[in-house]
């Protein structure tokens, strides 16, 4: 019993201990929670105090409110590339100011629904909108979405710089609160209504209403008010005159916002959205004259570029904008666009001039007459295919970059069909030229090698290469290789891409603005894009060197000769597009017609891209005459005017080497000594890829030397003759050396040559060499010397002496040994001197009689049938040195036998 009681007692104590432990645990957990809450509270208080202190610090630097600045916009200042010359463009004058009481409720509702729906409920800062912006900024990065109210926009546009920083936001909030304290909501709305930039130099909704609709705001309909309310977000982008489709899309967004915020009904929204924007715009003939001048097209690009910046910048608040414009270059472009280079009044052109090194746009040629309200900027349009100007960008540039091709890469121009279909690829002339280098394929602009090259490169590599040059060609099929990609580009983008070839592969996006200085004069924002490597310097130079040949007037088949400028290092590419078969039928164009003619070229200083054609495809350029040269001629005219004498030349980098290759070899081989000139070409290679093997295709044996060279002298003339086998296409070079001076007398296909003008006492060495193309034989030679005849000594005989008989020996005396007659039946008497030339032809001079049948012992020729009698021999009696030959044993016969000369070969 006691044990049970002890057990119950123990259980009771155990339960009490458990309860105490539980209380301790609860107490412990609660303590930690209190500590965490207390820590957070302290951090919050510290953060709040810090935030208030920081806000106070930033707010203390805010400028004072100035009513003049609040109500009136401040025009910007634009400076040319030199940083000093001011560009006249527009001012903020002639505004249509509207008082609040004259602003229709419809217009106010459209603006509030779009910009600040709780405008009348907040005190300058919309904390609900601010919370949404904070969430967006956390997820998308600081500055990704704004929360500015109309009050804040008025403050920001009047006093503050446009950077997205905490300091500016703090000052904006502080000044907005101050503005709400000093001005009524109606006054603030009036400031915004009349101050906001709408488009160009149009400020305020009242001015915009008159400009676009030709009526005051009080007469605007719902769809018109909604259109104007949406424009401030992108003043130029939503200009309904220039961009009606974008303007209509934005208007419909505003109408949806008005319905969302209860300003209009769904039926009203749908009825307004159904009305085309263009229905109520002013007709073209009634529209006010837009800003016009020599810099208009360029300055419109400046506006668009500033508007597209990732910054909250407005042109109406006293900015100083540094541009890339070179006024002298723009003047030259304007002169060219107004010149008589154009062959009729209807054809149009657009062009862009870009700095090769920096990508800065120096001038724009928008059209021949860029004035009036309805105008087209052909330089910025992307409606036209670019033809063969795409080849270095999409085909050959990537082939060098990714495949290490040489400029001498062998490509075959032959019948070929697209791999993704059964359509035949055609060249412009319908012909095929066979094997050629990549260089030749490019300067001749052959289509089939280009398509083959793109297939080797691959669409992915081609797309990557062009994207690095700032180009978006969309989908890339095989036909893109010759100018038909999925998307088109304009002259600005093309000039910028070609500039990278001339800048060692470094690309800079074409731009018109370098920096912006805000109204305080010290705060500035550099907006010029950074330069980036787009390709290897070897690729850039090798493409450039090939494109030089496009303009070379000395190269047959070069397609861009009309653009060449003497003394200026230029590379470039032509381009021509085609009509479809249906268009030929619809418009009745001749088969030689083309809708577009392009030329893109660059020097070390400038890159220029030119388009020429008609406003619509109903017009056509005739490519069978000089009309096809229009783009080249415009390029040449502008480039000639703007280039400096010291623009320099493109320099070959160390990554590129040269080698003379044999054209058509595959893989490429070095040309041999026997490779004909027509098959030799000096080409460029990426260092380390140049060939080392020499071609053996044209290795030939040496030509044989002429034989039997003979020199026959008659008075001061010498007749050369020689022998040679029957070999095709062999010529003979005849040369003479006198007193150590050698000269070539001429080249002949005959086996004979006559030289006139031998002089006594001089030795002549004549040589004959066989030649065929680059081959030469060893020479055959003979020496000829014309000696002066010796004068006989006149010794008078003694008076008492009888002159001796002629020199016949006495009958009873035998002749000397060397004069003994040969042992035959013939007899003869005579005096004569026999001389033999190198070939042993002896002549005897003298008189004698004789009959003989046998030939001379030492002769090879035939004896005269009538050996007796008198006559002069025809052997070269003047040849030197004389042979020791004997004359005709039968006296002065015309024997042609060879004497026993010492000169065995007859070459001396």
URWO-V984709 format. One record per residue. N is the residue number from 1. SS is DSSP state (A for helix, B for strand, O for the rest). D_CENTER is the distance of its C-alpha to the mean C-alpha in Angstrom with 1 decimal. Layout:
BEGIN
n->[N | N]
ss->[SS | SS]
d_center->[D_CENTER | D_CENTER]
END
This chain:
BEGIN
n->[1 | 2 | 3 | 4 | 5 | 6 | 7 | 8 | 9 | 10 | 11 | 12 | 13 | 14 | 15 | 16 | 17 | 18 | 19 | 20 | 21 | 22 | 23 | 24 | 25 | 26 | 27 | 28 | 29 | 30 | 31 | 32 | 33 | 34 | 35 | 36 | 37 | 38 | 39 | 40 | 41 | 42 | 43 | 44 | 45 | 46 | 47 | 48 | 49 | 50 | 51 | 52 | 53 | 54 | 55 | 56 | 57 | 58 | 59 | 60 | 61 | 62 | 63 | 64 | 65 | 66 | 67 | 68 | 69 | 70 | 71 | 72 | 73 | 74 | 75 | 76 | 77 | 78 | 79 | 80 | 81 | 82 | 83 | 84 | 85 | 86 | 87 | 88 | 89 | 90 | 91 | 92 | 93 | 94 | 95 | 96 | 97 | 98 | 99 | 100 | 101 | 102 | 103 | 104 | 105 | 106 | 107 | 108 | 109 | 110 | 111 | 112 | 113 | 114 | 115 | 116 | 117 | 118 | 119 | 120 | 121 | 122 | 123 | 124 | 125 | 126 | 127 | 128 | 129 | 130 | 131 | 132 | 133 | 134 | 135 | 136 | 137 | 138 | 139 | 140 | 141 | 142 | 143 | 144 | 145 | 146 | 147 | 148 | 149 | 150 | 151 | 152 | 153 | 154 | 155 | 156 | 157 | 158 | 159 | 160 | 161 | 162 | 163 | 164 | 165 | 166 | 167 | 168 | 169 | 170 | 171 | 172 | 173 | 174 | 175 | 176 | 177 | 178 | 179 | 180 | 181 | 182 | 183 | 184 | 185 | 186 | 187 | 188 | 189 | 190 | 191 | 192 | 193 | 194 | 195 | 196 | 197 | 198 | 199 | 200 | 201 | 202 | 203 | 204 | 205 | 206 | 207 | 208 | 209 | 210 | 211 | 212 | 213 | 214 | 215 | 216 | 217 | 218 | 219 | 220 | 221 | 222 | 223 | 224 | 225 | 226 | 227 | 228 | 229 | 230 | 231 | 232 | 233 | 234 | 235 | 236 | 237 | 238 | 239 | 240 | 241 | 242 | 243 | 244 | 245 | 246 | 247 | 248 | 249 | 250 | 251 | 252 | 253 | 254 | 255 | 256 | 257 | 258 | 259 | 260 | 261 | 262 | 263 | 264 | 265 | 266 | 267 | 268 | 269 | 270 | 271 | 272 | 273 | 274 | 275 | 276 | 277 | 278 | 279 | 280 | 281 | 282 | 283 | 284 | 285 | 286 | 287 | 288 | 289 | 290 | 291 | 292 | 293 | 294 | 295 | 296 | 297 | 298 | 299 | 300 | 301 | 302 | 303 | 304 | 305 | 306 | 307 | 308 | 309 | 310 | 311 | 312 | 313 | 314 | 315 | 316 | 317 | 318 | 319 | 320 | 321 | 322 | 323 | 324 | 325 | 326 | 327 | 328 | 329 | 330 | 331 | 332 | 333 | 334 | 335 | 336 | 337 | 338 | 339 | 340 | 341 | 342 | 343 | 344 | 345 | 346 | 347 | 348 | 349 | 350 | 351 | 352 | 353 | 354 | 355 | 356 | 357 | 358 | 359 | 360 | 361 | 362 | 363 | 364 | 365 | 366 | 367 | 368 | 369 | 370 | 371 | 372 | 373 | 374 | 375 | 376 | 377 | 378 | 379 | 380 | 381 | 382 | 383 | 384 | 385 | 386 | 387 | 388 | 389 | 390 | 391 | 392 | 393 | 394 | 395 | 396 | 397 | 398 | 399 | 400 | 401 | 402 | 403 | 404 | 405 | 406 | 407 | 408 | 409 | 410 | 411 | 412 | 413 | 414 | 415 | 416 | 417 | 418 | 419 | 420 | 421 | 422 | 423 | 424 | 425 | 426 | 427 | 428 | 429 | 430 | 431 | 432 | 433 | 434 | 435 | 436 | 437 | 438 | 439 | 440 | 441 | 442 | 443 | 444 | 445 | 446 | 447 | 448 | 449 | 450 | 451 | 452 | 453 | 454 | 455 | 456 | 457 | 458 | 459 | 460 | 461 | 462 | 463 | 464 | 465 | 466 | 467 | 468 | 469 | 470 | 471 | 472 | 473 | 474 | 475 | 476 | 477 | 478 | 479 | 480 | 481 | 482 | 483 | 484 | 485 | 486 | 487 | 488 | 489 | 490 | 491 | 492 | 493 | 494 | 495 | 496 | 497 | 498 | 499 | 500 | 501 | 502 | 503 | 504 | 505 | 506 | 507 | 508 | 509 | 510 | 511 | 512 | 513 | 514 | 515 | 516 | 517 | 518 | 519 | 520 | 521 | 522 | 523 | 524 | 525 | 526 | 527 | 528 | 529 | 530 | 531 | 532 | 533 | 534 | 535 | 536 | 537 | 538 | 539 | 540 | 541 | 542 | 543 | 544 | 545 | 546 | 547 | 548 | 549 | 550 | 551 | 552 | 553 | 554 | 555 | 556 | 557 | 558 | 559 | 560 | 561 | 562 | 563 | 564 | 565 | 566 | 567 | 568 | 569 | 570 | 571 | 572 | 573 | 574 | 575 | 576 | 577 | 578 | 579 | 580 | 581 | 582 | 583 | 584 | 585 | 586 | 587 | 588 | 589 | 590 | 591 | 592 | 593 | 594 | 595 | 596 | 597 | 598 | 599 | 600 | 601 | 602 | 603 | 604 | 605 | 606 | 607 | 608 | 609 | 610 | 611 | 612 | 613 | 614 | 615 | 616 | 617 | 618 | 619 | 620 | 621 | 622 | 623 | 624 | 625 | 626 | 627 | 628 | 629 | 630 | 631 | 632 | 633 | 634 | 635 | 636 | 637 | 638 | 639 | 640 | 641 | 642 | 643 | 644 | 645 | 646 | 647 | 648 | 649 | 650 | 651 | 652 | 653 | 654 | 655 | 656 | 657 | 658 | 659 | 660 | 661 | 662 | 663 | 664 | 665 | 666 | 667 | 668 | 669 | 670 | 671 | 672 | 673 | 674 | 675 | 676 | 677 | 678 | 679 | 680 | 681 | 682 | 683 | 684 | 685 | 686 | 687 | 688 | 689 | 690 | 691 | 692 | 693 | 694 | 695 | 696 | 697 | 698 | 699 | 700 | 701 | 702 | 703 | 704 | 705 | 706 | 707 | 708 | 709 | 710 | 711 | 712 | 713 | 714 | 715 | 716 | 717 | 718 | 719 | 720 | 721 | 722 | 723 | 724 | 725 | 726 | 727 | 728 | 729 | 730 | 731 | 732 | 733 | 734 | 735 | 736 | 737 | 738 | 739 | 740 | 741 | 742 | 743 | 744 | 745 | 746 | 747 | 748 | 749 | 750 | 751 | 752 | 753 | 754 | 755 | 756 | 757 | 758 | 759 | 760 | 761 | 762 | 763 | 764 | 765 | 766 | 767 | 768 | 769 | 770 | 771 | 772 | 773 | 774 | 775 | 776 | 777 | 778 | 779 | 780 | 781 | 782 | 783 | 784 | 785 | 786 | 787 | 788 | 789 | 790 | 791 | 792 | 793 | 794 | 795 | 796 | 797 | 798 | 799 | 800 | 801 | 802 | 803 | 804 | 805 | 806 | 807 | 808 | 809 | 810 | 811 | 812 | 813 | 814 | 815 | 816 | 817 | 818 | 819 | 820 | 821 | 822 | 823 | 824 | 825 | 826 | 827 | 828 | 829 | 830 | 831 | 832 | 833 | 834 | 835 | 836 | 837 | 838 | 839 | 840 | 841 | 842 | 843 | 844 | 845 | 846 | 847 | 848 | 849 | 850 | 851 | 852 | 853 | 854 | 855 | 856 | 857 | 858 | 859 | 860 | 861 | 862 | 863 | 864 | 865 | 866 | 867 | 868 | 869 | 870 | 871 | 872 | 873 | 874 | 875 | 876 | 877 | 878 | 879 | 880 | 881 | 882 | 883 | 884 | 885 | 886 | 887 | 888 | 889 | 890 | 891 | 892 | 893 | 894 | 895 | 896 | 897 | 898 | 899 | 900 | 901 | 902 | 903 | 904 | 905 | 906 | 907 | 908]
ss->[O | A | A | A | A | A | A | A | A | A | A | A | A | A | A | A | A | A | A | A | A | A | A | A | A | A | A | A | A | A | A | A | A | A | A | A | A | A | A | A | A | A | A | A | A | A | A | A | A | A | A | A | A | A | A | A | A | A | A | A | O | O | O | O | O | O | A | A | A | A | A | O | O | B | O | O | B | B | B | O | O | O | O | O | O | B | O | O | O | O | O | O | O | O | O | O | O | O | O | A | A | A | O | O | A | A | A | A | A | A | A | A | A | A | A | O | O | O | O | O | O | O | O | O | O | O | A | A | A | A | A | A | A | A | A | A | A | A | A | A | O | O | O | O | O | O | O | O | O | A | A | A | A | A | A | A | A | A | A | O | O | O | O | O | O | A | A | A | A | A | A | A | A | A | A | A | A | A | A | A | A | A | O | O | A | A | A | A | A | A | A | A | A | A | A | O | B | B | B | O | O | B | B | O | A | A | A | A | A | A | A | A | A | O | O | O | A | A | A | O | O | A | A | A | A | A | A | A | A | A | A | A | A | A | O | O | O | O | O | O | O | O | O | A | A | A | A | A | A | A | A | A | A | A | A | A | A | A | A | A | O | O | O | O | O | A | A | A | A | A | A | A | A | O | O | O | A | A | A | O | O | O | O | A | A | A | O | O | O | O | O | O | O | O | O | A | A | A | A | A | A | A | A | A | A | A | A | O | O | O | O | O | O | O | O | O | B | O | O | B | B | B | B | O | O | O | A | A | A | A | A | A | A | A | A | A | A | O | O | O | O | O | O | O | O | O | O | B | B | B | B | B | B | B | B | O | O | O | O | B | B | B | B | B | B | O | O | O | O | O | O | O | O | O | O | O | O | O | O | O | O | O | O | O | O | O | A | A | A | A | A | A | A | A | A | A | A | A | A | A | A | A | A | O | O | O | O | O | O | B | B | B | B | O | O | O | B | O | O | O | O | O | O | B | O | O | O | O | O | O | O | O | O | B | B | B | B | A | A | A | A | A | A | O | O | O | A | A | A | A | A | A | A | A | A | A | A | O | A | A | A | A | A | A | A | A | A | O | O | O | O | O | O | O | O | O | O | A | A | A | A | A | O | O | O | O | O | O | O | O | A | A | A | A | A | A | A | A | A | A | A | O | O | O | O | B | B | O | O | O | B | O | B | B | B | B | B | O | O | O | O | O | O | B | B | B | O | O | O | O | O | B | B | O | O | O | A | A | A | A | A | A | A | A | A | A | A | A | A | A | O | O | O | O | O | O | O | O | O | O | A | A | A | O | O | O | O | O | O | O | B | B | B | B | B | B | O | O | O | O | A | A | A | A | A | A | A | O | O | O | O | O | B | B | O | B | B | B | B | B | B | B | O | O | O | B | B | B | B | B | B | B | B | O | O | O | O | O | O | O | B | B | O | O | O | A | A | A | A | A | A | A | A | A | A | A | A | A | A | A | A | A | O | O | O | O | O | O | O | O | O | O | O | O | O | B | B | B | B | B | B | B | O | O | O | O | O | O | O | B | O | O | O | O | O | O | A | A | A | B | B | B | B | B | B | B | O | O | O | O | O | O | O | B | O | O | O | O | O | O | O | O | O | O | O | O | B | B | B | B | B | B | B | B | O | O | B | B | B | B | B | B | B | O | O | O | O | O | O | O | B | B | B | B | B | B | B | B | O | O | B | B | B | B | B | B | B | B | O | O | O | B | B | B | B | B | O | O | O | B | O | O | B | B | B | B | B | B | B | B | B | B | O | O | B | B | O | O | O | B | B | B | B | B | B | B | O | O | O | O | O | O | O | O | O | O | O | O | O | O | O | O | O | O | O | O | O | O | O | O | O | O | O | O | O | O | A | A | A | O | O | O | O | O | O | O | B | B | B | B | O | O | B | B | B | B | O | O | O | O | B | B | B | B | B | O | O | B | B | B | B | O | O | O | O | O | O | O | O | O | O | O | O | O | O | O | O | O | O | O | O | O | O | O | O | O | O | O | O | O | O | O | B | O | O | O | O | O | O | O | O | O | O | O | O | O | O | B | O | O | O | O | O | O | O | O | O | O]
d_center->[113.5 | 112.4 | 109.5 | 108.2 | 108.7 | 106.8 | 104.0 | 103.8 | 103.8 | 101.1 | 99.0 | 99.6 | 98.5 | 95.4 | 94.4 | 94.9 | 92.7 | 90.0 | 90.1 | 89.8 | 86.8 | 85.2 | 85.8 | 84.3 | 81.1 | 80.7 | 81.4 | 78.7 | 76.0 | 76.8 | 76.5 | 73.0 | 71.8 | 73.3 | 71.5 | 68.1 | 68.8 | 69.9 | 66.8 | 64.5 | 66.6 | 66.3 | 62.5 | 62.2 | 64.4 | 62.5 | 59.2 | 60.6 | 61.9 | 58.6 | 56.7 | 59.1 | 58.8 | 55.0 | 55.0 | 57.5 | 55.5 | 52.3 | 54.2 | 55.9 | 52.5 | 51.9 | 52.0 | 54.9 | 54.8 | 54.1 | 55.0 | 52.8 | 49.7 | 50.9 | 51.1 | 48.4 | 44.6 | 42.9 | 39.8 | 36.6 | 35.2 | 31.5 | 30.0 | 26.9 | 24.5 | 27.0 | 29.5 | 32.1 | 31.3 | 32.7 | 31.0 | 33.6 | 33.2 | 36.3 | 39.8 | 42.3 | 44.9 | 46.6 | 47.1 | 49.6 | 51.8 | 54.0 | 57.1 | 57.9 | 60.8 | 58.6 | 56.1 | 57.0 | 57.8 | 55.3 | 52.5 | 53.8 | 54.2 | 50.6 | 49.3 | 51.7 | 50.9 | 47.2 | 47.3 | 50.8 | 53.5 | 56.1 | 55.5 | 59.3 | 60.4 | 58.7 | 59.1 | 55.5 | 54.3 | 54.2 | 55.2 | 54.9 | 51.3 | 50.8 | 52.1 | 49.6 | 46.8 | 48.0 | 47.9 | 44.4 | 43.3 | 45.1 | 43.3 | 39.9 | 39.8 | 41.0 | 39.8 | 38.7 | 41.3 | 43.2 | 46.9 | 47.0 | 49.8 | 49.7 | 51.8 | 49.2 | 46.4 | 48.3 | 48.9 | 45.4 | 43.9 | 46.5 | 46.9 | 44.7 | 41.3 | 39.1 | 38.6 | 40.0 | 42.6 | 46.3 | 47.2 | 45.6 | 47.2 | 50.6 | 50.5 | 49.4 | 52.3 | 54.7 | 53.8 | 53.8 | 57.3 | 58.3 | 56.8 | 58.8 | 61.9 | 61.5 | 60.2 | 61.2 | 59.0 | 59.0 | 57.9 | 55.1 | 53.9 | 54.1 | 51.8 | 49.2 | 49.5 | 48.9 | 46.5 | 43.7 | 40.3 | 39.8 | 36.5 | 34.9 | 37.8 | 40.4 | 42.9 | 45.7 | 46.7 | 48.9 | 46.1 | 43.9 | 46.7 | 47.0 | 43.3 | 42.6 | 46.0 | 47.8 | 50.8 | 52.3 | 52.2 | 55.8 | 54.9 | 52.1 | 52.6 | 51.9 | 48.5 | 47.4 | 48.7 | 47.0 | 43.6 | 44.0 | 45.3 | 42.1 | 39.7 | 40.0 | 38.3 | 35.0 | 35.7 | 32.5 | 31.7 | 35.2 | 35.3 | 36.9 | 35.7 | 32.0 | 32.3 | 35.6 | 35.1 | 34.5 | 37.3 | 39.7 | 38.9 | 39.7 | 42.8 | 44.2 | 43.8 | 45.9 | 48.5 | 48.8 | 49.3 | 52.0 | 53.8 | 53.5 | 55.2 | 57.8 | 56.7 | 56.6 | 57.8 | 55.9 | 56.8 | 55.5 | 52.3 | 51.8 | 52.7 | 50.3 | 47.4 | 48.1 | 47.3 | 43.7 | 42.2 | 41.4 | 45.0 | 46.3 | 43.3 | 43.8 | 42.9 | 39.8 | 41.9 | 44.1 | 41.4 | 41.4 | 38.7 | 35.9 | 34.4 | 32.6 | 31.0 | 28.0 | 26.7 | 27.8 | 24.7 | 23.3 | 26.7 | 27.1 | 24.0 | 25.8 | 28.9 | 27.2 | 25.5 | 28.9 | 30.6 | 28.4 | 29.1 | 31.4 | 34.0 | 36.9 | 35.7 | 37.0 | 36.0 | 39.6 | 40.9 | 40.1 | 36.7 | 34.6 | 30.9 | 28.4 | 25.2 | 21.7 | 22.3 | 22.1 | 24.7 | 23.7 | 20.2 | 21.7 | 24.2 | 21.6 | 19.9 | 23.4 | 24.4 | 21.6 | 22.4 | 26.0 | 25.5 | 26.7 | 23.3 | 24.1 | 26.4 | 28.7 | 29.8 | 28.8 | 25.1 | 22.9 | 19.5 | 17.9 | 15.0 | 14.0 | 13.3 | 12.5 | 13.2 | 10.5 | 13.4 | 15.6 | 13.9 | 16.7 | 16.6 | 17.8 | 18.5 | 18.7 | 19.4 | 21.4 | 23.1 | 24.8 | 27.9 | 27.6 | 31.3 | 34.3 | 34.8 | 33.3 | 29.7 | 26.3 | 23.2 | 20.5 | 17.8 | 19.1 | 20.5 | 19.4 | 21.5 | 19.0 | 17.3 | 13.6 | 14.1 | 11.8 | 8.6 | 9.9 | 10.0 | 7.3 | 8.5 | 12.1 | 12.9 | 11.4 | 10.1 | 13.7 | 15.3 | 14.5 | 15.2 | 18.4 | 19.7 | 18.8 | 17.7 | 17.2 | 14.8 | 18.2 | 19.2 | 21.5 | 20.8 | 23.4 | 22.9 | 26.3 | 28.1 | 27.0 | 27.9 | 26.5 | 28.3 | 29.1 | 30.8 | 32.1 | 29.6 | 28.2 | 24.4 | 23.9 | 21.5 | 21.2 | 23.8 | 26.0 | 26.1 | 25.5 | 24.3 | 25.5 | 24.2 | 20.9 | 18.4 | 15.3 | 13.4 | 15.5 | 15.2 | 11.5 | 11.7 | 14.9 | 13.6 | 16.8 | 17.8 | 20.4 | 18.5 | 16.0 | 19.0 | 20.7 | 17.8 | 17.9 | 21.6 | 21.5 | 19.2 | 21.3 | 20.8 | 21.7 | 19.1 | 16.4 | 17.7 | 18.1 | 14.5 | 13.2 | 16.2 | 15.2 | 12.1 | 14.7 | 14.4 | 17.6 | 17.5 | 21.2 | 22.7 | 20.6 | 22.4 | 21.6 | 20.6 | 17.8 | 16.0 | 15.7 | 15.3 | 18.6 | 18.7 | 21.6 | 20.1 | 17.6 | 15.3 | 15.0 | 12.8 | 13.5 | 12.4 | 9.2 | 8.4 | 9.8 | 8.0 | 4.3 | 6.8 | 8.2 | 5.9 | 7.1 | 10.4 | 11.8 | 11.2 | 13.2 | 12.7 | 14.8 | 15.7 | 15.3 | 18.9 | 21.4 | 24.3 | 24.8 | 28.5 | 31.7 | 35.1 | 38.2 | 41.2 | 43.0 | 40.6 | 40.2 | 38.8 | 35.0 | 32.4 | 28.9 | 26.6 | 23.1 | 21.3 | 21.1 | 18.0 | 17.8 | 16.3 | 14.0 | 13.6 | 15.0 | 13.8 | 14.2 | 11.7 | 9.0 | 10.0 | 10.6 | 7.3 | 6.1 | 9.4 | 9.2 | 6.2 | 8.6 | 11.2 | 10.0 | 11.2 | 14.0 | 17.3 | 19.3 | 18.0 | 19.9 | 18.1 | 14.7 | 13.7 | 11.9 | 14.5 | 15.7 | 12.8 | 13.4 | 15.3 | 17.9 | 17.8 | 14.4 | 11.8 | 8.6 | 5.5 | 4.6 | 6.3 | 9.8 | 12.0 | 15.8 | 18.4 | 22.0 | 25.4 | 27.8 | 31.0 | 33.0 | 30.9 | 31.4 | 35.0 | 35.4 | 33.6 | 34.5 | 31.1 | 30.8 | 29.1 | 26.3 | 25.4 | 22.3 | 22.2 | 18.6 | 16.0 | 12.4 | 9.5 | 6.4 | 5.3 | 6.0 | 8.9 | 10.9 | 12.7 | 11.0 | 8.1 | 9.4 | 9.5 | 12.5 | 14.9 | 17.9 | 21.0 | 24.6 | 26.2 | 27.6 | 27.1 | 30.3 | 28.2 | 26.0 | 23.7 | 24.9 | 22.3 | 25.0 | 24.8 | 22.7 | 22.4 | 19.3 | 17.6 | 18.2 | 14.8 | 13.5 | 16.6 | 16.4 | 13.0 | 14.5 | 17.7 | 16.5 | 14.2 | 17.2 | 19.6 | 18.1 | 16.7 | 19.3 | 20.5 | 20.0 | 16.4 | 16.2 | 14.0 | 11.9 | 14.8 | 15.4 | 17.1 | 20.5 | 19.4 | 17.9 | 20.3 | 20.4 | 22.9 | 24.0 | 24.5 | 26.4 | 24.2 | 25.5 | 27.3 | 27.2 | 27.1 | 25.4 | 27.9 | 28.0 | 28.9 | 32.6 | 34.4 | 35.2 | 31.8 | 31.3 | 28.5 | 27.1 | 26.6 | 25.4 | 21.7 | 20.5 | 18.0 | 16.7 | 18.5 | 18.8 | 21.9 | 25.0 | 23.7 | 23.9 | 26.7 | 30.1 | 32.0 | 32.4 | 32.5 | 36.0 | 35.3 | 35.9 | 38.6 | 41.5 | 44.9 | 45.4 | 46.6 | 50.4 | 51.6 | 53.6 | 57.4 | 60.5 | 59.0 | 61.8 | 62.1 | 64.7 | 65.6 | 67.2 | 68.0 | 64.6 | 62.4 | 61.5 | 60.5 | 58.4 | 58.6 | 57.4 | 57.2 | 54.3 | 54.0 | 52.3 | 48.6 | 45.8 | 43.2 | 45.0 | 45.1 | 47.3 | 46.4 | 49.5 | 49.8 | 52.7 | 53.6 | 56.1 | 57.3 | 54.5 | 51.7 | 49.8 | 47.9 | 46.6 | 48.7 | 46.5 | 45.5 | 47.6 | 48.0 | 51.8 | 54.2 | 55.7 | 54.8 | 57.0 | 56.8 | 58.7 | 59.9 | 61.8 | 63.6 | 67.0 | 67.1 | 63.4 | 62.1 | 59.1 | 57.2 | 55.4 | 52.9 | 51.3 | 48.3 | 47.0 | 43.2 | 40.9 | 37.1 | 36.5 | 40.1 | 43.0 | 46.7 | 49.3 | 50.9 | 54.4 | 56.2 | 59.5 | 61.1 | 62.9 | 65.1 | 67.1 | 70.3 | 72.4 | 75.8 | 78.7 | 81.4 | 84.9 | 87.6 | 90.5 | 93.8 | 96.8 | 99.5 | 103.0 | 105.3 | 107.9 | 105.6 | 104.7 | 101.0 | 100.4 | 99.9 | 96.5 | 95.2 | 96.7 | 98.7 | 102.4 | 103.7 | 105.5 | 102.6 | 99.9 | 96.3 | 94.2 | 92.8 | 89.3 | 90.4 | 92.6 | 92.0 | 90.7 | 93.3 | 93.2 | 95.2 | 93.3 | 94.5 | 92.9 | 93.2 | 90.6 | 88.8 | 85.1 | 82.2 | 79.7 | 76.2 | 73.6 | 69.8 | 67.5 | 67.9 | 71.6 | 72.3 | 75.6 | 77.2 | 80.8 | 82.0 | 85.7 | 88.6 | 90.5 | 92.1 | 91.9 | 91.8 | 89.8 | 88.4 | 86.6 | 83.1 | 82.7 | 82.9 | 79.5 | 77.7 | 75.2 | 75.1 | 77.5 | 80.4 | 81.1 | 83.7 | 85.8 | 85.8 | 88.6 | 88.2 | 86.0 | 82.3 | 79.2 | 77.2 | 73.4 | 72.5 | 70.3 | 73.1 | 70.7 | 68.7 | 68.7 | 69.9 | 72.8 | 73.8 | 77.3 | 77.8 | 81.0 | 81.3 | 82.8 | 86.2 | 87.3 | 86.5 | 83.9 | 82.6 | 79.0 | 78.6 | 75.1 | 76.1 | 74.2 | 76.1 | 76.5 | 73.7 | 72.8 | 69.1 | 68.7 | 65.0 | 65.2 | 62.0 | 63.7]
END
